[in-house]
Amino acid sequence: MWRNKSIFEEGFRRPSNPTHVILKMVTEIDRCKQAHVNGRPQQKDTIFIGWKQPQEGWIKLNCDGAHKSSINLSGCGGLLRDSYGNCLSSFARKIGSCDALHAEMWGMYIGMNLARRQGITHLQVESDSKMLVDMVTGNCNVNGNIPTLIKRIRDLKNMNWHVQFNHTWREGNRSANWLANFSLTLNSFDLHVLESPPRELQSLIFDDVSGACMPRSVRIVF
């Protein structure tokens, strides 16, 4: 988060004592053992989330969208990886003016279209937008008004190949998140398919393959 802010937020400064700040956050999470929301007791627990390789014979698409409200600019990005964690292709595209959900839609659509053109026959699509996954799989009511991009994603899904859709937490989608934010720095609105991942992205991909996990505080409802 600090790395992204230092790149995309003018005037942001990293904490001078990052270890102290992180430990303070962990302490605060540990103290939040139980809360009452709407009269129902809830307990907070910390889980560890990381990227998981697809099963053998499948390719995983991680996709994401980014929206910067201060300049009303959105973009998207994603990458295709095999069951060994090798990056087969990565992409980024600056979109222009749209909301965060539509940026997520663009990321999924472009990624699936790229996978289709590359001849992939078994694709796992992973997004940290549960609303988008539910809209694509039909588990979310869109008030009878289906966005054009959702129709296009469904049309791609129904072609002659195997496609699965899964939701992941943001902590398991860091590489795609980096590409989505990277798209906002591009000089054009053309699709950029990267021949090799930039150094910062290579570091995140290495973390993913190595099984690195990030903590996330979740509520357990009784």
Backbone bond lengths (Angstrom), bond angles and torsions (degrees), N, CA, C in turn:
res aa  C-N    CA-C-N  psi(-1)  N-CA   C-N-CA  omega(-1)  CA-C   N-CA-C  phi
1 M - - - 1.456 - - 1.525 110.54 -
2 W 1.347 115.59 -44.19 1.469 118.56 179.60 1.517 111.10 -65.24
3 R 1.339 116.35 -37.30 1.464 119.33 179.37 1.524 110.21 -63.70
4 N 1.322 117.05 -44.63 1.461 120.42 178.95 1.521 111.62 -63.56
5 K 1.333 116.31 -43.05 1.465 119.62 -179.25 1.525 111.88 -64.42
6 S 1.342 116.51 -37.02 1.466 119.33 -179.77 1.520 111.23 -66.37
7 I 1.363 115.97 -25.96 1.465 120.19 179.44 1.521 111.43 -85.33
8 F 1.344 116.45 -43.75 1.454 119.82 -168.07 1.531 114.72 -105.34
9 E 1.331 118.87 -10.57 1.458 120.02 -179.05 1.523 109.28 -116.34
10 E 1.304 114.56 111.86 1.462 120.34 -178.30 1.535 110.23 -64.89
11 G 1.301 116.15 132.74 1.450 121.28 178.08 1.514 114.63 89.32
12 F 1.326 117.81 -5.71 1.473 119.71 179.65 1.524 110.42 -71.10
13 R 1.306 115.91 137.85 1.460 121.54 177.18 1.516 109.55 -126.08
14 R 1.319 115.86 133.43 1.464 119.84 176.45 1.523 110.00 -63.97
15 P 1.331 118.27 148.09 1.464 120.36 176.07 1.527 110.59 -59.61
16 S 1.304 115.89 140.63 1.469 119.95 -179.64 1.523 111.45 -71.99
17 N 1.342 116.53 -21.08 1.465 120.92 179.52 1.527 109.53 -126.48
18 P 1.359 117.44 69.30 1.468 120.55 -173.39 1.523 113.83 -59.01
19 T 1.321 117.41 -36.60 1.470 119.39 -179.53 1.514 111.09 -61.53
20 H 1.331 116.45 -42.95 1.466 120.61 179.61 1.522 110.59 -63.65
21 V 1.346 116.91 -42.59 1.460 121.09 -178.56 1.530 110.49 -63.45
22 I 1.332 116.86 -44.28 1.461 121.05 -178.75 1.525 110.68 -65.37
23 L 1.333 117.03 -44.63 1.460 120.58 179.55 1.527 111.15 -62.80
24 K 1.328 116.15 -35.20 1.464 119.87 177.69 1.531 110.16 -65.13
25 M 1.342 116.15 -41.17 1.464 119.88 177.92 1.529 111.13 -62.44
26 V 1.330 115.97 -42.86 1.465 120.31 179.25 1.521 110.64 -62.25
27 T 1.346 116.37 -41.80 1.460 120.56 179.22 1.517 111.34 -61.71
28 E 1.346 115.71 -41.62 1.464 119.78 179.83 1.529 111.09 -64.92
29 I 1.347 116.64 -37.98 1.466 120.10 177.78 1.516 110.29 -64.46
30 D 1.340 116.04 -43.29 1.461 120.25 -179.19 1.525 111.96 -63.45
31 R 1.340 116.40 -31.09 1.464 119.68 -178.73 1.523 112.03 -75.14
32 C 1.333 115.91 -23.81 1.472 119.72 -178.33 1.524 109.78 -83.90
33 K 1.281 116.84 67.41 1.460 120.98 -176.42 1.519 112.23 -80.22
34 Q 1.329 116.57 -32.49 1.457 117.44 -175.75 1.515 109.40 -152.43
35 A 1.319 115.07 138.77 1.463 120.90 178.23 1.523 108.18 -140.30
36 H 1.328 117.11 162.41 1.459 121.70 179.25 1.527 107.67 -119.77
37 V 1.338 115.63 116.05 1.455 121.35 179.22 1.522 107.78 -120.43
38 N 1.328 115.84 125.46 1.466 121.54 -178.07 1.523 112.23 53.46
39 G 1.319 115.71 35.45 1.453 120.24 176.89 1.507 114.49 78.19
40 R 1.359 117.83 2.06 1.458 120.82 -179.15 1.520 109.47 -108.60
41 P 1.315 117.85 126.97 1.461 119.46 -179.31 1.517 111.10 -68.16
42 Q 1.319 115.92 136.36 1.451 121.69 178.24 1.520 109.43 -131.95
43 Q 1.299 114.95 139.00 1.459 120.31 177.03 1.510 109.00 -113.21
44 K 1.312 116.67 138.00 1.449 120.97 177.77 1.521 109.65 -96.10
45 D 1.318 113.89 137.12 1.450 119.38 177.93 1.525 107.88 -133.19
46 T 1.316 116.84 156.68 1.453 121.85 179.61 1.520 109.42 -104.85
47 I 1.341 115.18 123.87 1.450 120.28 175.34 1.528 108.36 -114.53
48 F 1.318 116.26 160.19 1.461 121.22 -178.83 1.522 109.08 -114.65
49 I 1.316 115.86 126.75 1.456 122.32 -171.24 1.518 109.74 -122.43
50 G 1.310 116.39 136.52 1.450 121.85 175.88 1.516 110.57 -145.96
51 W 1.314 115.99 172.17 1.464 121.67 178.07 1.522 109.28 -75.13
52 K 1.328 116.13 142.02 1.460 120.95 179.36 1.525 109.90 -121.10
53 Q 1.327 115.87 136.44 1.449 120.59 178.89 1.524 110.60 -65.41
54 P 1.335 117.32 147.14 1.467 119.76 173.74 1.523 109.93 -71.71
55 Q 1.313 116.24 163.62 1.456 119.62 177.59 1.525 109.70 -67.96
56 E 1.310 115.93 158.55 1.461 121.34 -176.43 1.532 110.46 -57.81
57 G 1.324 115.27 135.88 1.453 121.12 -179.10 1.516 113.88 92.66
58 W 1.331 116.70 -7.61 1.461 121.71 179.23 1.525 109.85 -111.54
59 I 1.325 114.64 155.45 1.464 122.55 173.91 1.526 107.53 -115.70
60 K 1.317 116.23 138.19 1.472 119.51 179.20 1.527 110.34 -105.64
61 L 1.316 114.44 129.67 1.465 122.26 172.08 1.517 108.65 -102.45
62 N 1.321 117.11 116.78 1.464 121.57 168.41 1.515 107.68 -101.58
63 C 1.327 117.12 128.49 1.457 120.92 -176.27 1.524 109.27 -134.70
64 D 1.327 114.89 157.45 1.460 119.12 -178.09 1.526 109.20 -159.88
65 G 1.319 114.93 162.92 1.456 121.77 175.27 1.511 109.88 -126.81
66 A 1.318 116.31 156.49 1.461 121.53 179.14 1.522 109.05 -134.88
67 H 1.316 115.73 142.23 1.470 121.02 178.65 1.518 109.00 -136.29
68 K 1.316 116.05 126.96 1.462 121.81 178.01 1.520 108.65 -112.67
69 S 1.338 114.91 102.44 1.463 119.97 -172.13 1.523 112.68 -66.83
70 S 1.330 118.27 -28.51 1.466 120.82 -176.09 1.527 111.88 -63.73
71 I 1.329 117.36 -28.15 1.467 120.88 178.60 1.531 111.25 -120.54
72 N 1.343 116.51 8.03 1.464 122.70 178.70 1.529 111.23 50.83
73 L 1.316 115.11 53.50 1.457 120.86 -177.00 1.524 109.67 -131.06
74 S 1.334 114.95 138.48 1.461 120.19 179.77 1.520 110.14 -128.79
75 G 1.315 114.64 159.84 1.455 120.56 177.29 1.515 109.37 -158.37
76 C 1.300 115.65 176.71 1.462 119.71 -179.61 1.520 109.56 -148.85
77 G 1.317 115.08 167.65 1.450 119.90 178.80 1.509 110.37 -167.07
78 G 1.314 116.04 169.79 1.448 120.42 178.52 1.509 111.37 -178.67
79 L 1.320 116.04 175.96 1.462 120.85 179.98 1.514 110.45 -152.59
80 L 1.327 114.15 152.46 1.456 122.82 178.86 1.519 108.53 -109.50
81 R 1.356 116.39 129.22 1.459 120.82 -179.77 1.514 110.60 -134.47
82 D 1.338 115.39 148.48 1.452 120.07 -179.98 1.527 110.86 -90.54
83 S 1.331 116.01 -173.57 1.467 120.43 -174.72 1.529 112.67 -70.49
84 Y 1.333 117.07 -10.48 1.463 120.90 175.63 1.529 112.10 -96.21
85 G 1.324 115.96 -2.16 1.453 120.46 -178.71 1.510 113.81 87.59
86 N 1.336 117.68 4.30 1.466 120.83 178.96 1.528 110.19 -70.41
87 C 1.328 115.42 133.83 1.464 120.28 178.61 1.525 109.07 -81.49
88 L 1.325 116.71 113.76 1.458 121.78 -179.32 1.519 111.30 -84.39
89 S 1.319 115.97 -32.82 1.459 120.80 -178.45 1.516 108.81 -166.90
90 S 1.317 116.11 147.50 1.471 120.88 174.94 1.523 108.46 -138.61
91 F 1.322 115.72 153.19 1.461 119.15 -175.82 1.523 110.66 -145.42
92 A 1.320 114.72 159.81 1.466 121.97 175.51 1.523 107.58 -150.99
93 R 1.316 115.66 142.97 1.462 119.50 177.35 1.517 110.33 -147.21
94 K 1.323 115.09 126.93 1.465 120.58 172.42 1.519 107.57 -80.02
95 I 1.339 116.78 128.52 1.457 120.98 -172.36 1.527 112.04 -97.96
96 G 1.312 116.38 -46.53 1.451 119.89 -174.59 1.514 109.56 121.52
97 S 1.328 117.10 -137.47 1.456 121.85 -175.69 1.522 110.68 -94.83
98 C 1.333 115.96 110.36 1.469 121.36 171.76 1.519 107.13 -163.12
99 D 1.325 116.70 167.13 1.456 119.21 -178.60 1.529 110.72 -80.09
100 A 1.337 115.86 173.54 1.462 121.16 -174.70 1.524 111.76 -63.97
101 L 1.352 117.16 -38.70 1.457 119.79 -178.29 1.527 111.44 -64.44
102 H 1.337 116.67 -41.82 1.466 118.90 178.50 1.528 111.11 -68.09
103 A 1.322 117.42 -31.29 1.466 119.81 174.57 1.531 109.83 -63.28
104 E 1.345 116.79 -40.03 1.457 120.97 176.41 1.532 110.48 -63.24
105 M 1.336 116.41 -41.08 1.460 120.19 178.55 1.523 111.18 -60.98
106 W 1.326 116.53 -44.65 1.459 120.54 179.48 1.522 110.62 -60.28
107 G 1.326 117.37 -41.75 1.454 120.63 -179.96 1.515 111.79 -61.19
108 M 1.333 116.43 -42.38 1.467 120.25 179.73 1.519 111.19 -68.85
109 Y 1.325 116.51 -44.60 1.465 120.19 -178.37 1.529 111.65 -63.44
110 I 1.325 116.86 -48.02 1.470 120.49 -178.73 1.528 110.17 -63.33
111 G 1.333 116.86 -42.49 1.455 120.31 -179.54 1.524 112.25 -63.19
112 M 1.336 116.72 -43.51 1.467 120.12 178.78 1.526 111.06 -66.12
113 N 1.314 116.29 -40.23 1.461 120.48 179.37 1.521 110.56 -64.02
114 L 1.328 116.34 -40.10 1.461 121.33 177.78 1.527 110.72 -64.09
115 A 1.337 116.33 -43.01 1.461 120.66 178.75 1.528 110.94 -63.31
116 R 1.309 116.14 -40.49 1.462 120.69 179.66 1.522 110.88 -63.03
117 R 1.333 116.64 -43.54 1.466 120.62 -179.54 1.527 111.58 -66.54
118 Q 1.329 116.81 -25.60 1.459 120.19 179.86 1.529 112.65 -86.07
119 G 1.324 116.95 2.52 1.449 120.77 175.05 1.515 114.86 81.34
120 I 1.321 117.59 17.66 1.466 121.03 178.94 1.527 109.00 -71.27
121 T 1.322 116.41 135.11 1.473 120.91 -176.10 1.527 113.58 -109.39
122 H 1.341 117.41 -18.61 1.464 121.85 179.23 1.528 108.08 -131.18
123 L 1.322 115.96 109.73 1.461 120.62 -171.55 1.524 111.25 -126.78
124 Q 1.326 116.13 128.93 1.461 122.50 170.24 1.529 108.05 -103.38
125 V 1.313 115.94 120.57 1.463 121.54 -179.48 1.517 108.75 -101.24
126 E 1.312 117.10 125.29 1.466 121.56 -175.98 1.527 109.49 -126.25
127 S 1.332 115.28 129.09 1.468 121.98 -179.56 1.518 109.21 -137.56
128 D 1.333 116.63 149.37 1.461 119.05 176.55 1.527 111.81 -91.11
129 S 1.333 116.86 8.02 1.467 121.45 174.77 1.527 108.64 -99.38
130 K 1.330 116.64 101.01 1.470 119.48 -179.61 1.522 110.67 -65.12
131 M 1.323 117.01 -33.86 1.458 119.51 178.85 1.522 110.75 -61.57
132 L 1.330 116.51 -43.05 1.459 120.03 179.60 1.527 110.78 -64.11
133 V 1.330 117.39 -45.70 1.466 120.58 179.12 1.525 110.22 -59.78
134 D 1.330 117.06 -42.57 1.471 120.79 179.57 1.526 111.49 -66.36
135 M 1.325 117.23 -37.16 1.467 120.28 178.78 1.529 110.94 -65.83
136 V 1.327 116.24 -41.08 1.466 120.34 -177.74 1.522 110.85 -69.85
137 T 1.338 116.98 -39.04 1.461 120.99 -176.94 1.524 112.93 -86.57
138 G 1.335 116.93 -1.37 1.457 120.50 177.02 1.503 114.78 83.94
139 N 1.328 117.32 12.55 1.468 120.84 -179.22 1.528 112.86 -93.86
140 C 1.319 116.26 9.75 1.471 120.05 -177.88 1.515 108.68 -133.14
141 N 1.323 116.82 130.34 1.459 122.36 179.11 1.522 109.82 -78.62
142 V 1.331 116.53 119.61 1.464 120.17 179.53 1.526 110.89 -105.53
143 N 1.348 115.81 28.29 1.469 122.57 175.97 1.527 112.70 57.45
144 G 1.326 115.56 33.47 1.459 119.65 176.93 1.503 114.21 74.37
145 N 1.324 118.05 -0.65 1.455 122.24 -178.95 1.521 107.96 -112.03
146 I 1.305 117.86 96.28 1.462 121.26 -177.01 1.524 109.27 -89.56
147 P 1.337 118.05 120.52 1.463 120.26 179.05 1.524 111.44 -59.02
148 T 1.319 115.83 148.13 1.462 121.34 -178.08 1.519 111.76 -57.04
149 L 1.323 117.82 -40.58 1.460 120.66 -178.88 1.523 111.80 -65.30
150 I 1.329 117.15 -35.36 1.466 120.17 176.70 1.530 109.51 -64.69
151 K 1.327 116.94 -41.08 1.468 120.29 177.43 1.528 110.21 -61.51
152 R 1.328 116.62 -41.59 1.467 119.96 -179.29 1.536 110.91 -66.31
153 I 1.322 116.75 -39.77 1.468 120.42 178.62 1.529 109.47 -64.44
154 R 1.331 116.74 -43.11 1.470 120.12 178.60 1.526 111.06 -64.32
155 D 1.343 116.84 -38.26 1.463 120.22 177.72 1.529 110.43 -62.25
156 L 1.333 116.67 -42.12 1.462 120.07 176.88 1.526 110.75 -62.78
157 K 1.322 115.77 -42.51 1.462 120.74 -179.28 1.531 111.29 -59.73
158 N 1.321 116.77 -37.38 1.466 121.12 -174.09 1.524 113.65 -83.41
159 M 1.331 117.14 3.47 1.459 119.70 176.19 1.532 109.90 -74.77
160 N 1.296 115.97 178.82 1.462 121.64 -173.25 1.531 111.36 -79.16
161 W 1.329 115.54 72.05 1.454 121.61 174.17 1.522 108.55 -162.50
162 H 1.320 117.00 172.68 1.459 121.31 -177.61 1.527 108.91 -103.82
163 V 1.333 116.06 123.32 1.468 121.10 -177.90 1.524 109.45 -132.26
164 Q 1.316 116.22 131.52 1.464 122.99 174.20 1.526 109.12 -118.88
165 F 1.334 116.79 145.94 1.463 121.76 177.43 1.520 108.98 -117.91
166 N 1.320 116.01 132.24 1.458 121.17 179.94 1.526 110.08 -136.70
167 H 1.325 114.10 147.41 1.470 119.76 173.14 1.515 109.13 -96.42
168 T 1.326 115.96 139.74 1.455 121.55 172.90 1.514 108.07 -130.41
169 W 1.328 116.55 161.02 1.460 119.78 174.46 1.527 109.28 -77.31
170 R 1.305 116.05 161.34 1.466 120.63 -178.87 1.521 111.37 -57.46
171 E 1.333 116.28 -32.85 1.465 119.71 -179.61 1.525 112.30 -64.60
172 G 1.310 117.55 -22.02 1.455 121.55 177.20 1.513 113.24 -96.28
173 N 1.323 116.73 6.02 1.469 122.00 -175.00 1.524 111.17 -128.66
174 R 1.323 116.72 28.56 1.469 120.89 -171.39 1.521 113.09 -65.57
175 S 1.336 117.38 -36.33 1.467 119.74 -178.39 1.526 111.02 -65.58
176 A 1.331 116.66 -44.04 1.465 120.34 177.59 1.524 110.93 -66.48
177 N 1.332 116.55 -36.49 1.462 120.67 177.91 1.521 110.77 -62.72
178 W 1.336 116.48 -39.12 1.469 119.74 178.19 1.527 110.42 -62.89
179 L 1.328 116.71 -43.69 1.463 120.29 -179.54 1.528 111.77 -65.17
180 A 1.342 116.61 -38.21 1.463 119.91 178.65 1.525 110.74 -63.20
181 N 1.314 117.28 -42.86 1.470 120.32 177.38 1.522 111.46 -70.21
182 F 1.320 116.67 -35.38 1.464 121.25 176.55 1.522 111.11 -60.36
183 S 1.335 117.04 -34.38 1.467 120.74 -178.25 1.522 112.29 -59.65
184 L 1.329 116.65 -29.24 1.467 120.09 -178.18 1.522 112.18 -68.69
185 T 1.327 117.36 -16.41 1.470 121.45 -179.05 1.521 112.64 -93.66
186 L 1.329 117.63 -5.42 1.464 120.56 -176.72 1.529 110.70 -69.75
187 N 1.319 115.45 152.77 1.464 120.89 -176.45 1.520 113.46 -86.45
188 S 1.320 117.07 -12.81 1.459 119.96 -178.94 1.525 109.52 -135.26
189 F 1.328 114.73 171.01 1.462 120.80 178.74 1.528 111.95 -96.83
190 D 1.326 116.37 10.64 1.464 120.58 178.36 1.529 110.07 -74.37
191 L 1.315 116.32 157.09 1.451 121.64 174.32 1.521 109.44 -72.34
192 H 1.325 116.69 127.25 1.465 122.36 177.59 1.528 108.65 -107.09
193 V 1.326 116.13 109.81 1.468 121.56 173.12 1.522 106.59 -97.29
194 L 1.316 116.40 116.60 1.459 121.29 -171.93 1.523 110.49 -84.44
195 E 1.334 115.71 128.67 1.470 120.27 179.56 1.519 111.15 -67.16
196 S 1.325 116.40 -37.46 1.464 120.82 176.50 1.529 107.91 -143.58
197 P 1.331 118.09 144.83 1.467 120.58 -177.57 1.528 111.53 -63.94
198 P 1.338 118.66 138.19 1.472 121.09 173.02 1.529 110.95 -59.35
199 R 1.308 115.95 162.31 1.463 120.29 -174.01 1.518 112.25 -57.78
200 E 1.334 117.78 -41.99 1.466 120.30 -178.92 1.527 110.54 -63.97
201 L 1.332 116.83 -38.05 1.456 120.40 179.29 1.524 110.43 -71.32
202 Q 1.331 117.44 -36.84 1.461 120.30 177.81 1.525 111.20 -57.52
203 S 1.326 116.40 -37.82 1.462 120.79 179.11 1.528 111.04 -63.71
204 L 1.324 117.17 -42.09 1.458 121.10 179.46 1.529 111.17 -68.39
205 I 1.336 116.44 -40.04 1.462 120.28 178.50 1.521 109.78 -63.49
206 F 1.325 116.76 -39.98 1.466 120.37 177.67 1.525 110.46 -61.94
207 D 1.333 116.79 -42.64 1.470 120.31 176.99 1.521 110.81 -59.57
208 D 1.337 115.94 -43.16 1.460 119.90 -179.41 1.532 111.50 -61.05
209 V 1.331 115.73 -48.27 1.464 120.20 -178.26 1.524 110.97 -65.43
210 S 1.335 116.05 -32.85 1.465 120.70 -178.18 1.519 112.48 -76.39
211 G 1.331 116.80 -7.06 1.457 119.89 179.40 1.515 114.23 84.80
212 A 1.338 117.02 19.13 1.466 120.31 179.14 1.524 109.87 -63.04
213 C 1.321 116.02 138.37 1.466 121.75 -179.03 1.523 109.92 -123.25
214 M 1.322 115.08 152.73 1.459 122.37 178.53 1.526 108.67 -117.99
215 P 1.349 117.06 142.41 1.473 119.06 -179.66 1.528 111.47 -76.33
216 R 1.316 115.48 146.76 1.455 121.55 174.26 1.510 109.22 -142.69
217 S 1.317 116.76 133.82 1.450 122.18 179.37 1.521 109.15 -88.63
218 V 1.320 116.71 123.65 1.459 121.86 -179.25 1.516 109.94 -124.97
219 R 1.322 116.21 154.41 1.462 121.53 179.00 1.519 109.85 -93.93
220 I 1.297 115.72 138.19 1.462 122.21 174.89 1.525 106.96 -110.29
221 V 1.333 115.54 118.36 1.466 120.36 -177.79 1.515 109.39 -95.10
222 F 1.333 115.65 130.83 1.476 120.99 179.00 1.521 109.06 -93.08
